[in-house]
Amino acid sequence: MVLAPVPPLAALTANPLDMSNWLLALSQVRVSVHGRDRLPPARPLVVVSNHRSIMDAPLLMSAVGRPVRFACHHYMSQVPGLRNVVNALGCLPLDSPDKGQTAFFRRAMKALGEGEAVGIFPEGAAPMVNRTTPDNLNSFHRGFAHLALRAPVDELAIVPVAIAARRETNNSVVPLRWLSIFDASEPLFQQSGWHPAVFYKEVNLLIGHPVRVDLRLRSRYRSKGPSDVATELTQCCQDEIARLLKQGCC
């Protein structure tokens, strides 16, 4: 897929999908999307993916063809300029690490209850602040599974997506410790070194098989134990993304 010519920013509506497409057109990235026919129509979604670049949220939103309320690091909502982009994309900032994620989960469940799509990067922030290769995949946190299982809807789908970069640039942009100005509670910002910035030039997006979360699975979640079912869901999605990532990077 070759993106259309860049329209003027003033011509965009307040739709986050329009903003995502504008940002991708501006970057001139070449994008190939595979498996779009697997997306369930008109249903609340939890989109999960690997994560190495600030381009990931716009890419995923464009791939699924609808606005997605992506979780983003707390500090991103504190930085002037970056905060404007986060708001325009409809992101849901996480709570600071020292406060838990109660407020974030409340906002995310409200969005799902209203039929929206919510995006989560289950690897957390570590791949964003450490240099990694395109085929790298860290262990997933289980938060997205608990969110999907507790959402106030009869049924939703978890959609695993692999972002496989074929060509990219990777530059150092800012000392990590400088970012503690915006979030002193983040341990990742207490280490030495520089924050890398990955920009894709050519990328494959591979949409995996959606995982259906319905009343039957929620009943099992309550009776068998939250940790067991959430762990199974998490591993299922991690395995699917690992498979797709290997395929997309070849």
C-alpha positions, 0 to 999 in steps of 0.5 A: 500500500502506497499512501496518498499525497499528504493533505494540508493539516487544516483539511483534517477533521478531528477524527484520529484515523484521519490524523494517523493517515496524515502522519503516515503520508507525511512520513512516506512510509511504505506499508503492506497490510496482510489479514485485514479480512480477519477483522471482526466488523462493528465490534469492540476491539482490544488491539495488541501488538509489538512496539518499537516506534512512535509510528506504531499507533498510527500504523495500527489505526490505519491497518484496522481502518477505525479509530483506536484508543491506544494506551500511551506512556504517562510522560507523553501526556506531559510533554508540550507538543507531544501532548497535542499529538497524543490528544489528537490521536485519542490516546489514553495515557497510562497512570504514573507507575507509582499510582497503579492503573485504576484510572486508565482501566476505568477510561479504557473499559468505558471506551469498550463499553461504548463500542470503541477499539482500545489498543495496548502494547503488552511489552510495556515501554522497555522496547521503546527505550532500549535498542532492539532488532525488528524481530525482537519480542519481549514477554507480554504483561497480562493487563490487556487480557484482564481488561478484555475479560472485565469490559462491560460488553457481552462480546469483544475480540482481541486482535493480535497484530505484528509490526514487521519492519523491513527497512528503518532508521534508528537514531538517538534523540534524548538522554533517558534521564532528561525524561525524568523531568516529565515522569520522575516515577518511571524507573526506565528514566533513571538509567544512563544512555539515550532514548532511541527513535525508530522510524520505519521506511518499509513495514509489514503489518500482519493481522492475526486470528482474533480471540473471541471474548464472550460471556462463556469465557468470562464465566470461566475467568470468574470460576477458574481464577483470573490469573489462569485465564488471563495468562492463557489469553496473554500467551495465546496472543504472544505466540500469534504475534511471534509467529506473524513477526517471524513471517513478516521479517523474512 
